[in-house]
């Protein structure tokens, strides 16, 4: 996980005076740490590891402190001694801390006002994640899942349940070393709608409000015209005749 300290062991019980231990990183084989003839280890030759490396001058093991995703990759160890040269490779994968999944009602799927639809549409979402799987579970049974290998992407996974469903549902976000779970509270998120502003999608709600306003204005205009006509007619009937 990011921010952990990781130690890569060289597999040497004790460095001999004439030994040379060399650590390299990445496809460019950048030298990041070295020790030769028991001198003080040389580290941080690569700027991306600044203030993060420690090398044990007895065993040659390398410790990376406060590790980041950018430090994922291939680490190569070369040991040069009187007995010859040996090489080892270590693959390190660093994962970000996982956010807690967020379960919301899917506003685009709200039923129209006054309808008797009995299902509730939900979305489980996470933002800016990579190398993860997002899943819906019913109890311990997997219902659906979606995986992504890219970095910094947003995911959402739909689920439809009945308003009166008594089963236990949960949304789980996981990578190979950790997970985060959010449990669904159907009684809180899936109450049948009684307010058209909330039952409909936002666009439909706006249309309803506009139509209502137009109808209201038209009604007022018709009434005003009617009363004016009646008033003129009454005045005409009550006016004295001219001889």
C-alpha positions as CSV (number, residue, x, y, z in Angstrom):
1,X,0.0,0.0,0.0
2,X,1.1,3.6,-0.6
3,X,2.9,5.1,2.4
4,X,4.1,1.8,3.6
5,X,7.8,0.9,4.1
6,X,9.0,-2.0,2.1
7,X,12.2,-4.0,2.5
8,X,13.7,-6.1,-0.3
9,X,16.0,-8.6,1.1
10,X,19.3,-9.3,-0.7
11,X,19.6,-12.8,0.7
12,X,23.1,-12.2,2.0
13,X,23.8,-13.1,5.6
14,X,26.9,-10.8,5.8
15,X,28.7,-8.6,3.2
16,X,32.4,-9.3,2.8
17,X,34.8,-6.5,2.6
18,X,35.5,-7.0,-1.1
19,X,31.8,-7.3,-2.1
20,X,30.0,-4.8,-4.2
21,X,26.2,-4.6,-3.9
22,X,24.3,-2.6,-6.5
23,X,20.5,-1.9,-6.7
24,X,18.9,-0.6,-9.9
25,X,15.3,0.3,-10.8
26,X,13.0,0.5,-13.8
27,X,13.4,-0.2,-17.5
28,X,16.3,2.3,-17.6
29,X,18.2,0.3,-14.9
30,X,18.7,3.5,-13.0
31,X,21.2,3.0,-10.1
32,X,19.4,3.8,-6.8
33,X,21.7,2.4,-4.1
34,X,25.2,0.9,-3.8
35,X,27.7,-0.3,-1.3
36,X,31.3,-1.2,-2.0
37,X,34.1,-2.5,0.4
38,X,31.9,-1.9,3.4
39,X,31.8,1.9,2.9
40,X,28.8,3.9,3.8
41,X,26.0,3.0,1.3
42,X,25.3,5.4,-1.5
43,X,21.5,6.0,-2.1
44,X,19.1,8.4,-3.8
45,X,21.0,8.7,-7.0
46,X,17.5,8.6,-8.6
47,X,15.6,11.8,-7.7
48,X,12.2,10.0,-7.5
49,X,13.5,8.1,-4.4
50,X,14.8,11.2,-2.6
51,X,14.9,10.7,1.2
52,X,13.1,7.4,0.8
53,X,15.9,4.8,0.6
54,X,17.9,3.0,3.3
55,X,20.5,0.2,2.6
56,X,21.7,-2.2,5.3
57,X,25.5,-2.2,5.2
58,X,25.6,-5.6,6.7
59,X,23.1,-7.5,4.5
60,X,22.7,-5.3,1.5
61,X,18.9,-5.3,1.9
62,X,17.1,-2.2,0.5
63,X,14.2,-0.4,2.4
64,X,11.9,2.0,0.6
65,X,10.1,4.4,3.0
66,X,6.8,6.1,2.3
67,X,6.5,4.2,-1.0
68,X,4.3,5.6,-3.8
69,X,2.6,4.1,-6.9
70,X,5.4,5.6,-9.1
71,X,7.8,3.2,-7.3
72,X,6.1,0.2,-8.7
73,X,8.3,-1.8,-11.1
74,X,11.3,-4.1,-11.4
75,X,14.1,-3.9,-8.9
76,X,17.4,-5.5,-9.9
77,X,20.2,-6.6,-7.5
78,X,23.7,-7.3,-8.6
79,X,26.2,-8.8,-6.1
80,X,29.9,-8.8,-7.2
81,X,32.3,-10.8,-5.1
82,X,35.4,-13.0,-5.4
83,X,33.1,-15.9,-6.2
84,X,31.7,-14.1,-9.3
85,X,28.6,-12.0,-10.1
86,X,25.0,-12.9,-9.2
87,X,21.8,-11.1,-10.2
88,X,18.3,-11.1,-8.8
89,X,15.1,-9.4,-9.8
90,X,12.1,-8.3,-7.6
91,X,8.8,-7.0,-8.9
92,X,7.1,-4.5,-6.6
93,X,3.5,-3.4,-7.1
94,X,2.2,-0.5,-5.0
95,X,-1.6,0.0,-4.5
96,X,-3.4,3.2,-3.5
97,X,-5.6,3.3,-0.5
98,X,-9.1,2.4,-1.5
99,X,-12.0,4.8,-1.0
100,X,-15.3,3.7,0.5
101,X,-17.9,2.9,-2.2
102,X,-20.9,5.3,-2.3
103,X,-24.4,3.9,-2.9
104,X,-27.0,6.3,-4.2
105,X,-30.4,6.1,-5.9
106,X,-30.2,6.3,-9.7
107,X,-32.1,9.5,-10.5
108,X,-32.2,8.7,-14.2
109,X,-34.3,5.6,-13.4
110,X,-36.9,7.2,-11.0
111,X,-40.4,6.2,-11.9
112,X,-42.9,8.8,-13.1
113,X,-45.0,10.5,-10.5
114,X,-48.0,8.5,-9.4
115,X,-46.9,5.3,-11.0
116,X,-46.9,2.0,-9.1
117,X,-43.4,0.7,-10.1
118,X,-42.2,-1.6,-7.3
119,X,-38.4,-1.6,-8.1
120,X,-35.7,0.6,-6.9
121,X,-32.7,1.4,-9.1
122,X,-29.4,2.0,-7.3
123,X,-25.8,2.9,-8.3
124,X,-22.6,2.0,-6.4
125,X,-19.8,4.4,-7.4
126,X,-16.1,5.2,-6.7
127,X,-13.9,8.0,-8.1
128,X,-10.3,8.0,-9.2
129,X,-9.3,4.4,-8.7
130,X,-7.2,1.9,-10.6
131,X,-6.4,-1.8,-10.6
132,X,-9.6,-2.6,-8.7
133,X,-12.8,-4.6,-8.9
134,X,-16.2,-3.1,-7.9
135,X,-18.9,-5.7,-7.0
136,X,-22.5,-6.1,-5.8
137,X,-23.2,-9.0,-3.3
138,X,-26.5,-10.4,-2.1
139,X,-25.5,-11.9,1.2
140,X,-22.3,-13.8,0.3
141,X,-23.3,-14.4,-3.4
142,X,-21.7,-12.3,-6.1
143,X,-24.4,-10.6,-8.3
144,X,-22.2,-8.5,-10.6
145,X,-18.8,-6.9,-10.9
146,X,-16.6,-4.7,-13.0
147,X,-12.8,-4.5,-13.1
148,X,-10.4,-1.9,-14.3
149,X,-6.6,-2.0,-14.8
150,X,-6.1,1.7,-15.6
151,X,-5.2,4.4,-13.2
152,X,-7.5,7.2,-12.0
153,X,-10.8,6.2,-13.5
154,X,-14.3,6.4,-12.1
155,X,-16.6,3.3,-11.8
156,X,-20.3,2.8,-11.2
157,X,-22.3,-0.4,-11.0
158,X,-26.1,-0.6,-11.1
159,X,-28.4,-2.7,-9.0
160,X,-32.2,-3.0,-9.0
161,X,-34.1,-4.3,-6.0
162,X,-37.7,-4.3,-4.8
163,X,-38.9,-1.7,-2.3
164,X,-39.9,-4.5,0.2
165,X,-36.8,-6.6,-0.4
166,X,-35.5,-8.0,3.0
167,X,-32.2,-9.4,1.7
168,X,-28.8,-8.1,2.6
169,X,-26.9,-6.3,-0.1
170,X,-23.4,-4.8,-0.1
171,X,-21.1,-3.1,-2.5
172,X,-17.4,-4.1,-2.3
173,X,-14.3,-2.4,-3.8
174,X,-11.2,-4.4,-3.7
175,X,-7.7,-4.9,-5.0
176,X,-5.3,-7.9,-4.3
177,X,-4.4,-6.7,-0.8
178,X,-7.3,-4.7,0.6
179,X,-11.0,-4.0,0.3
180,X,-13.7,-1.5,1.3
181,X,-17.4,-2.4,1.8
182,X,-20.6,-0.3,2.0
183,X,-23.8,-2.0,3.1
184,X,-27.1,-1.1,1.4
185,X,-29.9,0.3,3.6
186,X,-33.0,-0.4,1.4
187,X,-35.4,1.2,3.9
188,X,-33.5,4.5,3.7
189,X,-32.7,4.7,0.0
190,X,-35.7,2.9,-1.5
191,X,-38.8,4.7,-0.1
192,X,-41.5,4.9,-2.7
193,X,-41.6,8.5,-4.1
194,X,-44.5,10.9,-3.3
195,X,-42.9,14.1,-4.5
196,X,-42.7,14.5,-8.3
197,X,-39.6,16.7,-8.0
198,X,-37.7,13.7,-6.5
199,X,-39.5,10.8,-8.4
200,X,-38.7,12.2,-11.8
201,X,-35.4,12.8,-13.3
202,X,-34.2,16.5,-13.2
203,X,-35.1,17.2,-16.8
204,X,-38.6,15.8,-16.4
205,X,-39.1,17.7,-13.2
206,X,-38.1,21.0,-15.0
207,X,-40.5,20.2,-17.9
208,X,-43.3,19.6,-15.4
209,X,-42.7,22.9,-13.7
210,X,-42.6,24.8,-17.0
211,X,-45.8,23.2,-18.2
212,X,-47.5,24.0,-14.9
213,X,-46.4,27.6,-15.1
214,X,-47.6,27.9,-18.8
215,X,-51.0,26.4,-17.9
216,X,-51.3,28.7,-14.9
217,X,-50.6,31.8,-17.0
218,X,-53.0,30.7,-19.7
219,X,-55.7,30.1,-17.2
220,X,-55.3,33.6,-15.6
221,X,-55.4,35.2,-19.1
222,X,-58.6,33.4,-20.0
223,X,-60.2,34.5,-16.7
224,X,-59.2,38.1,-17.1
225,X,-60.5,38.2,-20.7
226,X,-63.8,36.6,-19.5
227,X,-64.3,39.2,-16.7
228,X,-63.5,42.1,-19.0
229,X,-66.1,40.8,-21.6
230,X,-68.7,40.4,-18.9
231,X,-68.0,43.9,-17.5
232,X,-68.3,45.6,-20.9
233,X,-71.6,43.7,-21.6
234,X,-73.0,44.8,-18.2
235,X,-72.1,48.4,-18.8
236,X,-73.7,48.3,-22.2
237,X,-76.9,46.9,-20.8
238,X,-77.2,49.4,-18.0
239,X,-76.3,52.5,-20.0
240,X,-79.4,54.8,-20.7
241,X,-80.8,54.9,-24.2
242,X,-80.2,58.0,-26.3
243,X,-83.5,59.4,-27.7
